[in-house]
Amino acid sequence: EAGVGMRFREIRTMGKRRMTMEFEVTESRAPSHLRIVCDDHGTLWDSAFTLSEHPDGTELVITMDARAYQWLPRLLNPVMKPLFRKGLNQHLDALKVHFSTS
C-alpha cells in the first residue's frame, strides 16, 4: 500500500555497474506532495516532489539534499555532483517528453 512508510527499490545502471537503492516514503500528501529518503553508501538522500497548478499547466518542484556522513562520500560527492546533475536532468527530460506526448 502506498503512503508513509512504504519502501521500494530502484535499480540504476551507471556504465557497466548496477546499483540498487532502497527508498522510504516519509511524507505523502496525495496528490500534490511526496518525500522519499534513501540511506546509501554513507549518504542520506532526501528528495521532495511537489506539484502545483499553474495557468499553463502543472509545475513540478523537486528538492534534493544529499548529506554525507562518512569520510569517503564527503570527499567524492562534490566531485560527483556534475554526474548527479546530468542524471537528474536526463530523468526530467524523459518526464517532459512523456507528459508532452500523453
C-alpha atoms as one frame of an Amber mdcrd trajectory, in Angstrom:
protein
   0.000   0.000   0.000   1.287   3.442  -0.930   1.916   6.086   1.715   4.232
   6.961   4.577   6.430   4.018   5.499   6.237   2.383   2.072   9.608   1.132
   0.829  10.727   0.458  -2.719  13.920  -0.422  -4.548  15.327   1.308  -7.581
  17.936  -0.314  -9.789  20.221   2.159 -11.559  22.684   1.327 -14.296  25.744
   3.543 -14.416  28.003   2.388 -17.214  28.528  -1.324 -16.645  27.662  -1.120
 -12.948  24.219  -1.738 -11.478  23.241  -0.208  -8.150  20.196  -0.970  -6.046
  18.950   1.797  -3.766  16.160   1.365  -1.218  13.878   4.336  -0.606  11.259
   5.028   2.042   8.314   7.404   1.738   8.494   9.801   4.708   5.806  12.316
   3.674   2.783  11.887   1.433   0.020  14.376   0.758  -1.667  12.941  -2.316
  -1.849  14.096  -4.977   0.475  17.079  -4.536   3.473  16.138  -2.372   5.833
  13.218  -1.788   9.120  12.991   0.140  11.417   9.973  -0.055  14.696   9.196
   1.698  17.480   6.731   0.989  20.454   5.930   3.210  23.070   4.554   0.844
  26.873   4.290   0.849  27.367   6.830   3.626  24.965   9.446   2.290  21.407
  10.280   3.318  19.466  11.257   0.181  16.337  13.328   0.901  14.081  14.210
  -2.047  10.750  16.051  -2.114   8.392  16.296  -5.099   5.659  18.937  -5.070
   3.022  19.545  -7.753   1.046  22.773  -8.055  -1.458  24.134 -10.554  -0.497
  26.993 -12.848  -2.356  28.707 -15.700  -0.158  26.953 -18.293  -0.336  23.522
 -16.657   1.249  21.849 -13.668   4.544  22.812 -12.039   6.790  20.125 -10.562
   9.285  21.303  -7.950  11.952  18.815  -6.898  14.131  19.475  -3.881  17.047
  17.117  -3.291  19.530  17.096  -0.453  22.464  14.717  -0.066  24.079  14.687
   3.377  27.257  12.615   3.549  28.108  11.228   6.984  31.110   9.052   6.092
  34.518  10.375   5.047  34.653   8.882   1.530  31.297  10.289   0.368  32.253
  13.628   1.929  35.224  13.668  -0.446  33.581  12.142  -3.521  30.072  13.665
  -3.547  31.260  17.170  -4.520  33.309  15.650  -7.343  30.348  13.519  -8.475
  27.856  16.406  -8.340  28.050  17.131 -12.109  27.216  13.462 -12.831  24.300
  13.541 -10.371  23.017  16.727 -12.047  23.379  15.199 -15.529  21.444  12.088
 -14.486  18.676  14.135 -12.888  18.380  16.307 -15.990  18.066  13.170 -18.153
  15.224  11.944 -15.916  13.493  15.332 -16.130  13.867  15.423 -19.925  12.276
  11.962 -20.137   9.384  13.128 -17.936   8.891  16.200 -20.111   8.741  14.071
 -23.282   6.365  11.588 -21.667   3.899  14.186 -20.433   4.137  16.296 -23.596
   3.044  13.332 -25.731   0.357  11.971 -23.358
